[in-house]
Amino acid sequence: MQDENSMLPFSDACERNKDPILEVLRRAFADRSVVLEIGSGTGQHAVYFAANLKNLVWQPTERLANLAALAARLRLHGAENIRVPTVLDVTQKMWPVRGVDAVFSANTLHIMSWAEVEAMFAGVDAVLSARGVMCLYGPFRYHGAHTSASNQRFDAELRERDPKSGIRDIDDVCDLAAANRLRLAVDHDLPANNRLLEFLRID
């Protein structure tokens, strides 16, 4: 008989990237209190980061279709500083969480349409408090160019599956961030041709 843990969705990528991301978050979120995670997926990041960043209250979110699996992992491995996961579609007008001072999202922008990316930034603008921090992890293009051949192949695969998705250009993301009162503070170079963009609230 399989145990419940072995039946949960599992991301190898989350296991590979969790430590490099954690090292950035230790500093970026050092004086934060409540983190909204957009698109928590399997919940592996939420469990690991909350366990290692005890100063934070972690709020996981997911679309309704993925919420049950996320909740199951958190029931098994969740800590006292992880809130009950809640439904969040970035396009909904009213987000279920308000007044957070940090936002984290990993590998979401390239699976969204650009309209959804715009909606996500508008939503963050509405819920992020003064002096807030937003950290976005994933692959990005620079001035229209990919940072590696593997990212270029990945981008082609994404667009073939869904023409509205694809690896976003950092210039477009920063312009959108600025329109929603966010400024790029640090562009962190992480393993496997990924970046972590650290934005600060402009007030």
N, C-alpha and C positions, 0 to 999 in steps of 0.2 A: 504494500500500500504506500502511495506517494505521500510525503508530508506536504503541508500547505505551501511551504516556502519553495519547494521544487516546482510547483505548478504556477507560480507567479511569473509574469513577463519579466524578462531580464535583458539588459542592454550591456553588451561587452564594451561599447564606447564609453558608457558612464563609468565603468570600472577603470578604464584606462586613463580617463581625463580628470577623475575626481581629485587627485592629489595636486596636480598643477593648478587647477581652479581654486582649490582650498587655500593655497598659499597666497593667491591674490586677494581672496575674500577676507582672509585674516586681517589684512591691512585696510582694505577698502571699507569693510563693515565693522571695524574695530570699535567705533563709537556709535554704532547703530543699535536699534532696539527691536524693530519689527520688520521682517523681510517678506515681501510678497513674491512668491515664485510663480511665474507665468509659464504654464505648460510643464507640469512636474513629471509627466510621463510615467515611468515605472516607479518613481519615488525613491530611487537609489540615491540621487543627489540630496534630496531633502533629508533622508535618514542620516547620511554621512556628514553633511555639513552641520546639521543641527547638533549632532553628537560631538562635533569638534569645535563648535562655536556656541558655547553655553551662554554667552551674553545676549544671544538673539532669540526672539520668538519667530519661528518659521511658519509661514502660511502657504501651504501647497494649494495649487489650483489645477484643474483640468477641464476639458470639455466633458459633457455628460457621458458620452460613449466610452470614455476611458476612466471615469471616476471610480468605478467599482474595483478595478485592479489596483489602482493607486491606494484606495482606502484599505484594501486587504494587506498590502505591504506595510502600511503605517500601523495597522493593528498588530502586526507581528513584531515590527522593529522600531516603531515610533518611540520618541522620547517625550518627556514632559514639556519640552519647549517647542513641540510641533503641534500646531493647531489641527483640528479636524479639517480634512481637505474639502474644498468647496468648488462648485461649478463656476467656471469662467470661460466665456467665449469673448474674445477681445472686441468683437463687433457689437456686443450688447451695450445699450446706452448707459445703464447704471451698473457699475461694478460692485460686487458684494463686499469688498474690503475698502476701507477708507483710512486716511491718515497714517500711512506707512512711511518710514524714513529710508527704506531701501527696497530695491527691486532687483530680482535676478531672473534671467531666462537663458536657457541653453538650447542651441540647435533648433530654434523656432523660426527665425526670420526667413530662412530659405525654403521652408515648407509652407509658408503662408503666401497668399497673393499680396501684391503691393498695397491694395486697398486694406487688407487686414493688418499689414505692418503699420500703415497710417493710423488705423483705428487703435492699435496697441499703444502707439506713442501718445495719442490723444487721451486714452484711458489712463496711462501713467501720469500724464500732466494733471489729471483730475484727482488722483489719489496720493501722489507723492508730496510729502511735506517739504517745508523750507529746508534748505541745505541737504536735501535728499540725494541719494546715490543710486545709480542704475548700472548694473553690470550685465553685459550681453556677451555670451560665448558662442563661437561658431566660426565657420569659414567666411571670408569676405574677399571681394575684389578691390583692387586699387587702381583708380583712374581707368576703369574698364578692363584691366588685365588681371588674370588669375595669378595666384602666388605659387602654383605648382600644376604640373600636368594632371595629377590625381584630382585636384579640385576642379580642373577644367572638365575632366570626364564625369565627375560627380554632378557638376552643373548641367551637363548635357543630359544625363540620366533623369535629373529632376524635371527639366523642361520637357523632355519627351513624355514623361508620365503626367505632368500637369504644366502646360505652357505658362500659367500664371505664377508658378513658383520659380525658384532659382537662387543662386548665391547673389547676395546684394552687394552693391558697390558702397564702399565706406563713405564716399563723398555724398551720395544720396542719403545714406543713413544719418550722417552728421547734419545735413541740411534739414532733414525732417526733425531731428532732435532739437536743433536750434529753434525751429518753429514752435516747439512744445517746451521751451524754457529749459533745455538741457544742453550742456557744453561738454565736448569730449575732453577729459582731463588726462587720461593715459590710454594708450593703445598697447596692450600687453601681447607679446609674442609667446604663444604656447605651442606645445608639441603637435605633431601631425598636421602642420599647416593650418592651424586654427589660431584665432585671436580672442582676446577678452577685452571688450571696449568698456571703459569705465567713464560714465557720464556723471556730471555734477549738476544739481539744480541751479538755475540762474534766477535769482530773485532781486 
